[in-house]
Amino acid sequence: KSSSGGRKKLTDFNKFMQTEVARLKEQDPDMPHKERFKLVIDNWNKQKEK
């Protein structure tokens, strides 16, 4: 939380994680959470290289 008691502003990485994890969860609900996060981080790193 920020000093004013509200939520911290989401970073680009946080926003990317939220949308990608949700997308992968919808695409493959049986995928383990750990594997899903690994894929999202790989996608983030590939996107950042561009």
mmCIF entry with sequence, helices, sheets and N, C-alpha, C, O atoms, coordinates in Angstrom:
data_MODEL
# 
_entry.id   MODEL 
# 
_entity.id                         1 
_entity.type                       polymer 
_entity.pdbx_number_of_molecules   1 
# 
_entity_poly.entity_id                      1 
_entity_poly.type                           'polypeptide(L)' 
_entity_poly.nstd_linkage                   no 
_entity_poly.nstd_monomer                   no 
_entity_poly.pdbx_seq_one_letter_code       KSSSGGRKKLTDFNKFMQTEVARLKEQDPDMPHKERFKLVIDNWNKQKEK 
_entity_poly.pdbx_seq_one_letter_code_can   KSSSGGRKKLTDFNKFMQTEVARLKEQDPDMPHKERFKLVIDNWNKQKEK 
_entity_poly.pdbx_strand_id                 A 
# 
loop_
_entity_poly_seq.entity_id 
_entity_poly_seq.num 
_entity_poly_seq.mon_id 
_entity_poly_seq.hetero 
1 1  LYS n 
1 2  SER n 
1 3  SER n 
1 4  SER n 
1 5  GLY n 
1 6  GLY n 
1 7  ARG n 
1 8  LYS n 
1 9  LYS n 
1 10 LEU n 
1 11 THR n 
1 12 ASP n 
1 13 PHE n 
1 14 ASN n 
1 15 LYS n 
1 16 PHE n 
1 17 MET n 
1 18 GLN n 
1 19 THR n 
1 20 GLU n 
1 21 VAL n 
1 22 ALA n 
1 23 ARG n 
1 24 LEU n 
1 25 LYS n 
1 26 GLU n 
1 27 GLN n 
1 28 ASP n 
1 29 PRO n 
1 30 ASP n 
1 31 MET n 
1 32 PRO n 
1 33 HIS n 
1 34 LYS n 
1 35 GLU n 
1 36 ARG n 
1 37 PHE n 
1 38 LYS n 
1 39 LEU n 
1 40 VAL n 
1 41 ILE n 
1 42 ASP n 
1 43 ASN n 
1 44 TRP n 
1 45 ASN n 
1 46 LYS n 
1 47 GLN n 
1 48 LYS n 
1 49 GLU n 
1 50 LYS n 
# 
_struct_asym.id          A 
_struct_asym.entity_id   1 
# 
loop_
_struct_conf.conf_type_id 
_struct_conf.id 
_struct_conf.pdbx_PDB_helix_id 
_struct_conf.beg_label_comp_id 
_struct_conf.beg_label_asym_id 
_struct_conf.beg_label_seq_id 
_struct_conf.pdbx_beg_PDB_ins_code 
_struct_conf.end_label_comp_id 
_struct_conf.end_label_asym_id 
_struct_conf.end_label_seq_id 
_struct_conf.pdbx_end_PDB_ins_code 
_struct_conf.beg_auth_comp_id 
_struct_conf.beg_auth_asym_id 
_struct_conf.beg_auth_seq_id 
_struct_conf.end_auth_comp_id 
_struct_conf.end_auth_asym_id 
_struct_conf.end_auth_seq_id 
_struct_conf.pdbx_PDB_helix_class 
_struct_conf.details 
_struct_conf.pdbx_PDB_helix_length 
HELX_P HELX_P1 AA1 ASP A 12 ? GLN A 27 ? ASP A 12 GLN A 27 1 ? 16 
HELX_P HELX_P2 AA2 HIS A 33 ? GLU A 49 ? HIS A 33 GLU A 49 1 ? 17 
# 
_struct_conf_type.id          HELX_P 
_struct_conf_type.criteria    ? 
_struct_conf_type.reference   ? 
# 
loop_
_atom_site.group_PDB 
_atom_site.id 
_atom_site.type_symbol 
_atom_site.label_atom_id 
_atom_site.label_alt_id 
_atom_site.label_comp_id 
_atom_site.label_asym_id 
_atom_site.label_entity_id 
_atom_site.label_seq_id 
_atom_site.pdbx_PDB_ins_code 
_atom_site.Cartn_x 
_atom_site.Cartn_y 
_atom_site.Cartn_z 
_atom_site.occupancy 
_atom_site.B_iso_or_equiv 
_atom_site.pdbx_formal_charge 
_atom_site.auth_seq_id 
_atom_site.auth_comp_id 
_atom_site.auth_asym_id 
_atom_site.auth_atom_id 
_atom_site.pdbx_PDB_model_num 
ATOM 1   N N  . LYS A 1 1  ? 0.840  -1.189  0.000   1.00 0.00 ? 1  LYS A N  1 
ATOM 2   C CA . LYS A 1 1  ? 0.000  0.000   0.000   1.00 0.00 ? 1  LYS A CA 1 
ATOM 3   C C  . LYS A 1 1  ? 0.876  1.240   0.000   1.00 0.00 ? 1  LYS A C  1 
ATOM 4   O O  . LYS A 1 1  ? 2.003  1.224   0.494   1.00 0.00 ? 1  LYS A O  1 
ATOM 5   N N  . SER A 1 2  ? 0.359  2.275   -0.542  1.00 0.00 ? 2  SER A N  1 
ATOM 6   C CA . SER A 1 2  ? 1.089  3.540   -0.531  1.00 0.00 ? 2  SER A CA 1 
ATOM 7   C C  . SER A 1 2  ? 0.893  4.221   0.822   1.00 0.00 ? 2  SER A C  1 
ATOM 8   O O  . SER A 1 2  ? 0.081  3.779   1.635   1.00 0.00 ? 2  SER A O  1 
ATOM 9   N N  . SER A 1 3  ? 1.632  5.284   1.054   1.00 0.00 ? 3  SER A N  1 
ATOM 10  C CA . SER A 1 3  ? 1.547  5.993   2.334   1.00 0.00 ? 3  SER A CA 1 
ATOM 11  C C  . SER A 1 3  ? 0.169  6.612   2.567   1.00 0.00 ? 3  SER A C  1 
ATOM 12  O O  . SER A 1 3  ? -0.204 6.882   3.709   1.00 0.00 ? 3  SER A O  1 
ATOM 13  N N  . SER A 1 4  ? -0.583 6.835   1.498   1.00 0.00 ? 4  SER A N  1 
ATOM 14  C CA . SER A 1 4  ? -1.916 7.420   1.648   1.00 0.00 ? 4  SER A CA 1 
ATOM 15  C C  . SER A 1 4  ? -2.969 6.365   1.969   1.00 0.00 ? 4  SER A C  1 
ATOM 16  O O  . SER A 1 4  ? -4.147 6.686   2.127   1.00 0.00 ? 4  SER A O  1 
ATOM 17  N N  . GLY A 1 5  ? -2.545 5.104   2.065   1.00 0.00 ? 5  GLY A N  1 
ATOM 18  C CA . GLY A 1 5  ? -3.475 4.050   2.423   1.00 0.00 ? 5  GLY A CA 1 
ATOM 19  C C  . GLY A 1 5  ? -4.125 3.372   1.237   1.00 0.00 ? 5  GLY A C  1 
ATOM 20  O O  . GLY A 1 5  ? -4.830 2.377   1.405   1.00 0.00 ? 5  GLY A O  1 
ATOM 21  N N  . GLY A 1 6  ? -3.901 3.893   0.030   1.00 0.00 ? 6  GLY A N  1 
ATOM 22  C CA . GLY A 1 6  ? -4.470 3.274   -1.160  1.00 0.00 ? 6  GLY A CA 1 
ATOM 23  C C  . GLY A 1 6  ? -3.552 2.190   -1.699  1.00 0.00 ? 6  GLY A C  1 
ATOM 24  O O  . GLY A 1 6  ? -2.520 1.875   -1.107  1.00 0.00 ? 6  GLY A O  1 
ATOM 25  N N  . ARG A 1 7  ? -3.939 1.639   -2.805  1.00 0.00 ? 7  ARG A N  1 
ATOM 26  C CA . ARG A 1 7  ? -3.106 0.615   -3.429  1.00 0.00 ? 7  ARG A CA 1 
ATOM 27  C C  . ARG A 1 7  ? -1.989 1.264   -4.222  1.00 0.00 ? 7  ARG A C  1 
ATOM 28  O O  . ARG A 1 7  ? -2.120 2.384   -4.716  1.00 0.00 ? 7  ARG A O  1 
ATOM 29  N N  . LYS A 1 8  ? -0.877 0.530   -4.334  1.00 0.00 ? 8  LYS A N  1 
ATOM 30  C CA . LYS A 1 8  ? 0.227  1.019   -5.156  1.00 0.00 ? 8  LYS A CA 1 
ATOM 31  C C  . LYS A 1 8  ? -0.189 0.988   -6.620  1.00 0.00 ? 8  LYS A C  1 
ATOM 32  O O  . LYS A 1 8  ? -1.019 0.173   -7.024  1.00 0.00 ? 8  LYS A O  1 
ATOM 33  N N  . LYS A 1 9  ? 0.384  1.866   -7.392  1.00 0.00 ? 9  LYS A N  1 
ATOM 34  C CA . LYS A 1 9  ? 0.113  1.882   -8.824  1.00 0.00 ? 9  LYS A CA 1 
ATOM 35  C C  . LYS A 1 9  ? 0.736  0.627   -9.438  1.00 0.00 ? 9  LYS A C  1 
ATOM 36  O O  . LYS A 1 9  ? 1.879  0.279   -9.143  1.00 0.00 ? 9  LYS A O  1 
ATOM 37  N N  . LEU A 1 10 ? -0.026 -0.035  -10.285 1.00 0.00 ? 10 LEU A N  1 
ATOM 38  C CA . LEU A 1 10 ? 0.482  -1.242  -10.927 1.00 0.00 ? 10 LEU A CA 1 
ATOM 39  C C  . LEU A 1 10 ? 1.550  -0.893  -11.953 1.00 0.00 ? 10 LEU A C  1 
ATOM 40  O O  . LEU A 1 10 ? 1.407  0.057   -12.723 1.00 0.00 ? 10 LEU A O  1 
ATOM 41  N N  . THR A 1 11 ? 2.617  -1.675  -11.951 1.00 0.00 ? 11 THR A N  1 
ATOM 42  C CA . THR A 1 11 ? 3.667  -1.494  -12.942 1.00 0.00 ? 11 THR A CA 1 
ATOM 43  C C  . THR A 1 11 ? 3.241  -2.182  -14.234 1.00 0.00 ? 11 THR A C  1 
ATOM 44  O O  . THR A 1 11 ? 2.277  -2.947  -14.246 1.00 0.00 ? 11 THR A O  1 
ATOM 45  N N  . ASP A 1 12 ? 3.956  -1.910  -15.313 1.00 0.00 ? 12 ASP A N  1 
ATOM 46  C CA . ASP A 1 12 ? 3.668  -2.585  -16.582 1.00 0.00 ? 12 ASP A CA 1 
ATOM 47  C C  . ASP A 1 12 ? 3.783  -4.096  -16.411 1.00 0.00 ? 12 ASP A C  1 
ATOM 48  O O  . ASP A 1 12 ? 2.992  -4.853  -16.973 1.00 0.00 ? 12 ASP A O  1 
ATOM 49  N N  . PHE A 1 13 ? 4.776  -4.531  -15.631 1.00 0.00 ? 13 PHE A N  1 
ATOM 50  C CA . PHE A 1 13 ? 4.964  -5.961  -15.386 1.00 0.00 ? 13 PHE A CA 1 
ATOM 51  C C  . PHE A 1 13 ? 3.761  -6.541  -14.655 1.00 0.00 ? 13 PHE A C  1 
ATOM 52  O O  . PHE A 1 13 ? 3.275  -7.611  -15.022 1.00 0.00 ? 13 PHE A O  1 
ATOM 53  N N  . ASN A 1 14 ? 3.272  -5.853  -13.625 1.00 0.00 ? 14 ASN A N  1 
ATOM 54  C CA . ASN A 1 14 ? 2.108  -6.331  -12.878 1.00 0.00 ? 14 ASN A CA 1 
ATOM 55  C C  . ASN A 1 14 ? 0.883  -6.463  -13.774 1.00 0.00 ? 14 ASN A C  1 
ATOM 56  O O  . ASN A 1 14 ? 0.154  -7.452  -13.702 1.00 0.00 ? 14 ASN A O  1 
ATOM 57  N N  . LYS A 1 15 ? 0.663  -5.461  -14.618 1.00 0.00 ? 15 LYS A N  1 
ATOM 58  C CA . LYS A 1 15 ? -0.476 -5.489  -15.541 1.00 0.00 ? 15 LYS A CA 1 
ATOM 59  C C  . LYS A 1 15 ? -0.345 -6.660  -16.508 1.00 0.00 ? 15 LYS A C  1 
ATOM 60  O O  . LYS A 1 15 ? -1.314 -7.372  -16.769 1.00 0.00 ? 15 LYS A O  1 
ATOM 61  N N  . PHE A 1 16 ? 0.869  -6.851  -17.041 1.00 0.00 ? 16 PHE A N  1 
ATOM 62  C CA . PHE A 1 16 ? 1.126  -7.945  -17.972 1.00 0.00 ? 16 PHE A CA 1 
ATOM 63  C C  . PHE A 1 16 ? 0.864  -9.286  -17.286 1.00 0.00 ? 16 PHE A C  1 
ATOM 64  O O  . PHE A 1 16 ? 0.225  -10.167 -17.861 1.00 0.00 ? 16 PHE A O  1 
ATOM 65  N N  . MET A 1 17 ? 1.360  -9.437  -16.054 1.00 0.00 ? 17 MET A N  1 
ATOM 66  C CA . MET A 1 17 ? 1.163  -10.683 -15.306 1.00 0.00 ? 17 MET A CA 1 
ATOM 67  C C  . MET A 1 17 ? -0.325 -10.967 -15.114 1.00 0.00 ? 17 MET A C  1 
ATOM 68  O O  . MET A 1 17 ? -0.776 -12.092 -15.329 1.00 0.00 ? 17 MET A O  1 
ATOM 69  N N  . GLN A 1 18 ? -1.080 -9.958  -14.714 1.00 0.00 ? 18 GLN A N  1 
ATOM 70  C CA . GLN A 1 18 ? -2.511 -10.150 -14.477 1.00 0.00 ? 18 GLN A CA 1 
ATOM 71  C C  . GLN A 1 18 ? -3.227 -10.634 -15.727 1.00 0.00 ? 18 GLN A C  1 
ATOM 72  O O  . GLN A 1 18 ? -3.977 -11.609 -15.681 1.00 0.00 ? 18 GLN A O  1 
ATOM 73  N N  . THR A 1 19 ? -2.996 -9.954  -16.842 1.00 0.00 ? 19 THR A N  1 
ATOM 74  C CA . THR A 1 19 ? -3.722 -10.305 -18.063 1.00 0.00 ? 19 THR A CA 1 
ATOM 75  C C  . THR A 1 19 ? -3.258 -11.641 -18.631 1.00 0.00 ? 19 THR A C  1 
ATOM 76  O O  . THR A 1 19 ? -4.077 -12.445 -19.079 1.00 0.00 ? 19 THR A O  1 
ATOM 77  N N  . GLU A 1 20 ? -1.950 -11.881 -18.615 1.00 0.00 ? 20 GLU A N  1 
ATOM 78  C CA . GLU A 1 20 ? -1.428 -13.129 -19.182 1.00 0.00 ? 20 GLU A CA 1 
ATOM 79  C C  . GLU A 1 20 ? -1.803 -14.348 -18.347 1.00 0.00 ? 20 GLU A C  1 
ATOM 80  O O  . GLU A 1 20 ? -2.170 -15.385 -18.901 1.00 0.00 ? 20 GLU A O  1 
ATOM 81  N N  . VAL A 1 21 ? -1.714 -14.239 -17.027 1.00 0.00 ? 21 VAL A N  1 
ATOM 82  C CA . VAL A 1 21 ? -2.089 -15.363 -16.167 1.00 0.00 ? 21 VAL A CA 1 
ATOM 83  C C  . VAL A 1 21 ? -3.570 -15.686 -16.369 1.00 0.00 ? 21 VAL A C  1 
ATOM 84  O O  . VAL A 1 21 ? -3.944 -16.855 -16.458 1.00 0.00 ? 21 VAL A O  1 
ATOM 85  N N  . ALA A 1 22 ? -4.403 -14.664 -16.440 1.00 0.00 ? 22 ALA A N  1 
ATOM 86  C CA . ALA A 1 22 ? -5.838 -14.876 -16.658 1.00 0.00 ? 22 ALA A CA 1 
ATOM 87  C C  . ALA A 1 22 ? -6.095 -15.528 -18.016 1.00 0.00 ? 22 ALA A C  1 
ATOM 88  O O  . ALA A 1 22 ? -6.928 -16.427 -18.131 1.00 0.00 ? 22 ALA A O  1 
ATOM 89  N N  . ARG A 1 23 ? -5.376 -15.072 -19.043 1.00 0.00 ? 23 ARG A N  1 
ATOM 90  C CA . ARG A 1 23 ? -5.544 -15.626 -20.387 1.00 0.00 ? 23 ARG A CA 1 
ATOM 91  C C  . ARG A 1 23 ? -5.137 -17.101 -20.414 1.00 0.00 ? 23 ARG A C  1 
ATOM 92  O O  . ARG A 1 23 ? -5.855 -17.936 -20.964 1.00 0.00 ? 23 ARG A O  1 
ATOM 93  N N  . LEU A 1 24 ? -3.989 -17.417 -19.824 1.00 0.00 ? 24 LEU A N  1 
ATOM 94  C CA . LEU A 1 24 ? -3.522 -18.800 -19.809 1.00 0.00 ? 24 LEU A CA 1 
ATOM 95  C C  . LEU A 1 24 ? -4.424 -19.690 -18.967 1.00 0.00 ? 24 LEU A C  1 
ATOM 96  O O  . LEU A 1 24 ? -4.636 -20.857 -19.300 1.00 0.00 ? 24 LEU A O  1 
ATOM 97  N N  . LYS A 1 25 ? -4.955 -19.147 -17.881 1.00 0.00 ? 25 LYS A N  1 
ATOM 98  C CA . LYS A 1 25 ? -5.852 -19.912 -17.018 1.00 0.00 ? 25 LYS A CA 1 
ATOM 99  C C  . LYS A 1 25 ? -7.129 -20.273 -17.769 1.00 0.00 ? 25 LYS A C  1 
ATOM 100 O O  . LYS A 1 25 ? -7.658 -21.375 -17.626 1.00 0.00 ? 25 LYS A O  1 
ATOM 101 N N  . GLU A 1 26 ? -7.615 -19.330 -18.570 1.00 0.00 ? 26 GLU A N  1 
ATOM 102 C CA . GLU A 1 26 ? -8.815 -19.577 -19.370 1.00 0.00 ? 26 GLU A CA 1 
ATOM 103 C C  . GLU A 1 26 ? -8.517 -20.580 -20.486 1.00 0.00 ? 26 GLU A C  1 
ATOM 104 O O  . GLU A 1 26 ? -9.331 -21.452 -20.791 1.00 0.00 ? 26 GLU A O  1 
ATOM 105 N N  . GLN A 1 27 ? -7.341 -20.438 -21.084 1.00 0.00 ? 27 GLN A N  1 
ATOM 106 C CA . GLN A 1 27 ? -6.927 -21.298 -22.189 1.00 0.00 ? 27 GLN A CA 1 
ATOM 107 C C  . GLN A 1 27 ? -6.697 -22.740 -21.733 1.00 0.00 ? 27 GLN A C  1 
ATOM 108 O O  . GLN A 1 27 ? -7.089 -23.683 -22.420 1.00 0.00 ? 27 GLN A O  1 
ATOM 109 N N  . ASP A 1 28 ? -6.056 -22.906 -20.567 1.00 0.00 ? 28 ASP A N  1 
ATOM 110 C CA . ASP A 1 28 ? -5.718 -24.235 -20.056 1.00 0.00 ? 28 ASP A CA 1 
ATOM 111 C C  . ASP A 1 28 ? -5.875 -24.243 -18.537 1.00 0.00 ? 28 ASP A C  1 
ATOM 112 O O  . ASP A 1 28 ? -4.896 -24.073 -17.810 1.00 0.00 ? 28 ASP A O  1 
ATOM 113 N N  . PRO A 1 29 ? -7.106 -24.440 -18.057 1.00 0.00 ? 29 PRO A N  1 
ATOM 114 C CA . PRO A 1 29 ? -7.367 -24.368 -16.617 1.00 0.00 ? 29 PRO A CA 1 
ATOM 115 C C  . PRO A 1 29 ? -6.627 -25.421 -15.791 1.00 0.00 ? 29 PRO A C  1 
ATOM 116 O O  . PRO A 1 29 ? -6.444 -25.240 -14.588 1.00 0.00 ? 29 PRO A O  1 
ATOM 117 N N  . ASP A 1 30 ? -6.202 -26.511 -16.417 1.00 0.00 ? 30 ASP A N  1 
ATOM 118 C CA . ASP A 1 30 ? -5.525 -27.584 -15.689 1.00 0.00 ? 30 ASP A CA 1 
ATOM 119 C C  . ASP A 1 30 ? -4.014 -27.381 -15.581 1.00 0.00 ? 30 ASP A C  1 
ATOM 120 O O  . ASP A 1 30 ? -3.333 -28.158 -14.912 1.00 0.00 ? 30 ASP A O  1 
ATOM 121 N N  . MET A 1 31 ? -3.485 -26.341 -16.233 1.00 0.00 ? 31 MET A N  1 
ATOM 122 C CA . MET A 1 31 ? -2.046 -26.078 -16.175 1.00 0.00 ? 31 MET A CA 1 
ATOM 123 C C  . MET A 1 31 ? -1.661 -25.694 -14.746 1.00 0.00 ? 31 MET A C  1 
ATOM 124 O O  . MET A 1 31 ? -2.323 -24.863 -14.123 1.00 0.00 ? 31 MET A O  1 
ATOM 125 N N  . PRO A 1 32 ? -0.589 -26.302 -14.228 1.00 0.00 ? 32 PRO A N  1 
ATOM 126 C CA . PRO A 1 32 ? -0.142 -25.935 -12.875 1.00 0.00 ? 32 PRO A CA 1 
ATOM 127 C C  . PRO A 1 32 ? 0.238  -24.458 -12.790 1.00 0.00 ? 32 PRO A C  1 
ATOM 128 O O  . PRO A 1 32 ? 0.760  -23.883 -13.745 1.00 0.00 ? 32 PRO A O  1 
ATOM 129 N N  . HIS A 1 33 ? -0.031 -23.857 -11.641 1.00 0.00 ? 33 HIS A N  1 
ATOM 130 C CA . HIS A 1 33 ? 0.222  -22.427 -11.415 1.00 0.00 ? 33 HIS A CA 1 
ATOM 131 C C  . HIS A 1 33 ? 1.686  -22.081 -11.684 1.00 0.00 ? 33 HIS A C  1 
ATOM 132 O O  . HIS A 1 33 ? 1.981  -21.067 -12.317 1.00 0.00 ? 33 HIS A O  1 
ATOM 133 N N  . LYS A 1 34 ? 2.588  -22.914 -11.208 1.00 0.00 ? 34 LYS A N  1 
ATOM 134 C CA . LYS A 1 34 ? 4.028  -22.665 -11.371 1.00 0.00 ? 34 LYS A CA 1 
ATOM 135 C C  . LYS A 1 34 ? 4.415  -22.628 -12.850 1.00 0.00 ? 34 LYS A C  1 
ATOM 136 O O  . LYS A 1 34 ? 5.188  -21.771 -13.277 1.00 0.00 ? 34 LYS A O  1 
ATOM 137 N N  . GLU A 1 35 ? 3.877  -23.552 -13.616 1.00 0.00 ? 35 GLU A N  1 
ATOM 138 C CA . GLU A 1 35 ? 4.161  -23.610 -15.056 1.00 0.00 ? 35 GLU A CA 1 
ATOM 139 C C  . GLU A 1 35 ? 3.582  -22.388 -15.770 1.00 0.00 ? 35 GLU A C  1 
ATOM 140 O O  . GLU A 1 35 ? 4.207  -21.828 -16.671 1.00 0.00 ? 35 GLU A O  1 
ATOM 141 N N  . ARG A 1 36 ? 2.387  -21.987 -15.359 1.00 0.00 ? 36 ARG A N  1 
ATOM 142 C CA . ARG A 1 36 ? 1.729  -20.816 -15.954 1.00 0.00 ? 36 ARG A CA 1 
ATOM 143 C C  . ARG A 1 36 ? 2.572  -19.559 -15.721 1.00 0.00 ? 36 ARG A C  1 
ATOM 144 O O  . ARG A 1 36 ? 2.764  -18.764 -16.640 1.00 0.00 ? 36 ARG A O  1 
ATOM 145 N N  . PHE A 1 37 ? 3.076  -19.378 -14.499 1.00 0.00 ? 37 PHE A N  1 
ATOM 146 C CA . PHE A 1 37 ? 3.908  -18.216 -14.195 1.00 0.00 ? 37 PHE A CA 1 
ATOM 147 C C  . PHE A 1 37 ? 5.194  -18.241 -15.003 1.00 0.00 ? 37 PHE A C  1 
ATOM 148 O O  . PHE A 1 37 ? 5.650  -17.199 -15.473 1.00 0.00 ? 37 PHE A O  1 
ATOM 149 N N  . LYS A 1 38 ? 5.789  -19.429 -15.172 1.00 0.00 ? 38 LYS A N  1 
ATOM 150 C CA . LYS A 1 38 ? 7.024  -19.539 -15.948 1.00 0.00 ? 38 LYS A CA 1 
ATOM 151 C C  . LYS A 1 38 ? 6.784  -19.096 -17.391 1.00 0.00 ? 38 LYS A C  1 
ATOM 152 O O  . LYS A 1 38 ? 7.597  -18.370 -17.964 1.00 0.00 ? 38 LYS A O  1 
ATOM 153 N N  . LEU A 1 39 ? 5.679  -19.529 -17.972 1.00 0.00 ? 39 LEU A N  1 
ATOM 154 C CA . LEU A 1 39 ? 5.339  -19.127 -19.340 1.00 0.00 ? 39 LEU A CA 1 
ATOM 155 C C  . LEU A 1 39 ? 5.137  -17.618 -19.445 1.00 0.00 ? 39 LEU A C  1 
ATOM 156 O O  . LEU A 1 39 ? 5.606  -16.991 -20.395 1.00 0.00 ? 39 LEU A O  1 
ATOM 157 N N  . VAL A 1 40 ? 4.448  -17.044 -18.481 1.00 0.00 ? 40 VAL A N  1 
ATOM 158 C CA . VAL A 1 40 ? 4.196  -15.600 -18.501 1.00 0.00 ? 40 VAL A CA 1 
ATOM 159 C C  . VAL A 1 40 ? 5.512  -14.830 -18.412 1.00 0.00 ? 40 VAL A C  1 
ATOM 160 O O  . VAL A 1 40 ? 5.704  -13.847 -19.127 1.00 0.00 ? 40 VAL A O  1 
ATOM 161 N N  . ILE A 1 41 ? 6.409  -15.266 -17.549 1.00 0.00 ? 41 ILE A N  1 
ATOM 162 C CA . ILE A 1 41 ? 7.701  -14.587 -17.411 1.00 0.00 ? 41 ILE A CA 1 
ATOM 163 C C  . ILE A 1 41 ? 8.520  -14.733 -18.686 1.00 0.00 ? 41 ILE A C  1 
ATOM 164 O O  . ILE A 1 41 ? 9.177  -13.782 -19.109 1.00 0.00 ? 41 ILE A O  1 
ATOM 165 N N  . ASP A 1 42 ? 8.488  -15.914 -19.304 1.00 0.00 ? 42 ASP A N  1 
ATOM 166 C CA . ASP A 1 42 ? 9.177  -16.100 -20.591 1.00 0.00 ? 42 ASP A CA 1 
ATOM 167 C C  . ASP A 1 42 ? 8.607  -15.143 -21.636 1.00 0.00 ? 42 ASP A C  1 
ATOM 168 O O  . ASP A 1 42 ? 9.358  -14.526 -22.391 1.00 0.00 ? 42 ASP A O  1 
ATOM 169 N N  . ASN A 1 43 ? 7.278  -15.020 -21.680 1.00 0.00 ? 43 ASN A N  1 
ATOM 170 C CA . ASN A 1 43 ? 6.630  -14.105 -22.634 1.00 0.00 ? 43 ASN A CA 1 
ATOM 171 C C  . ASN A 1 43 ? 7.016  -12.658 -22.351 1.00 0.00 ? 43 ASN A C  1 
ATOM 172 O O  . ASN A 1 43 ? 7.229  -11.883 -23.283 1.00 0.00 ? 43 ASN A O  1 
ATOM 173 N N  . TRP A 1 44 ? 7.106  -12.286 -21.081 1.00 0.00 ? 44 TRP A N  1 
ATOM 174 C CA . TRP A 1 44 ? 7.505  -10.928 -20.696 1.00 0.00 ? 44 TRP A CA 1 
ATOM 175 C C  . TRP A 1 44 ? 8.924  -10.645 -21.190 1.00 0.00 ? 44 TRP A C  1 
ATOM 176 O O  . TRP A 1 44 ? 9.193  -9.590  -21.765 1.00 0.00 ? 44 TRP A O  1 
ATOM 177 N N  . ASN A 1 45 ? 9.818  -11.590 -20.961 1.00 0.00 ? 45 ASN A N  1 
ATOM 178 C CA . ASN A 1 45 ? 11.212 -11.406 -21.370 1.00 0.00 ? 45 ASN A CA 1 
ATOM 179 C C  . ASN A 1 45 ? 11.342 -11.300 -22.886 1.00 0.00 ? 45 ASN A C  1 
ATOM 180 O O  . ASN A 1 45 ? 12.133 -10.501 -23.387 1.00 0.00 ? 45 ASN A O  1 
ATOM 181 N N  . LYS A 1 46 ? 10.576 -12.095 -23.613 1.00 0.00 ? 46 LYS A N  1 
ATOM 182 C CA . LYS A 1 46 ? 10.597 -12.022 -25.084 1.00 0.00 ? 46 LYS A CA 1 
ATOM 183 C C  . LYS A 1 46 ? 10.072 -10.668 -25.557 1.00 0.00 ? 46 LYS A C  1 
ATOM 184 O O  . LYS A 1 46 ? 10.619 -10.068 -26.482 1.00 0.00 ? 46 LYS A O  1 
ATOM 185 N N  . GLN A 1 47 ? 9.011  -10.198 -24.915 1.00 0.00 ? 47 GLN A N  1 
ATOM 186 C CA . GLN A 1 47 ? 8.406  -8.913  -25.284 1.00 0.00 ? 47 GLN A CA 1 
ATOM 187 C C  . GLN A 1 47 ? 9.384  -7.772  -25.012 1.00 0.00 ? 47 GLN A C  1 
ATOM 188 O O  . GLN A 1 47 ? 9.474  -6.835  -25.805 1.00 0.00 ? 47 GLN A O  1 
ATOM 189 N N  . LYS A 1 48 ? 10.111 -7.841  -23.906 1.00 0.00 ? 48 LYS A N  1 
ATOM 190 C CA . LYS A 1 48 ? 11.043 -6.779  -23.529 1.00 0.00 ? 48 LYS A CA 1 
ATOM 191 C C  . LYS A 1 48 ? 12.244 -6.717  -24.473 1.00 0.00 ? 48 LYS A C  1 
ATOM 192 O O  . LYS A 1 48 ? 12.864 -5.662  -24.612 1.00 0.00 ? 48 LYS A O  1 
ATOM 193 N N  . GLU A 1 49 ? 12.581 -7.844  -25.127 1.00 0.00 ? 49 GLU A N  1 
ATOM 194 C CA . GLU A 1 49 ? 13.711 -7.885  -26.055 1.00 0.00 ? 49 GLU A CA 1 
ATOM 195 C C  . GLU A 1 49 ? 13.412 -7.142  -27.346 1.00 0.00 ? 49 GLU A C  1 
ATOM 196 O O  . GLU A 1 49 ? 14.332 -6.717  -28.046 1.00 0.00 ? 49 GLU A O  1 
ATOM 197 N N  . LYS A 1 50 ? 12.134 -6.982  -27.667 1.00 0.00 ? 50 LYS A N  1 
ATOM 198 C CA . LYS A 1 50 ? 11.738 -6.337  -28.933 1.00 0.00 ? 50 LYS A CA 1 
ATOM 199 C C  . LYS A 1 50 ? 11.980 -4.860  -28.912 1.00 0.00 ? 50 LYS A C  1 
ATOM 200 O O  . LYS A 1 50 ? 11.702 -4.175  -29.897 1.00 0.00 ? 50 LYS A O  1 
# 
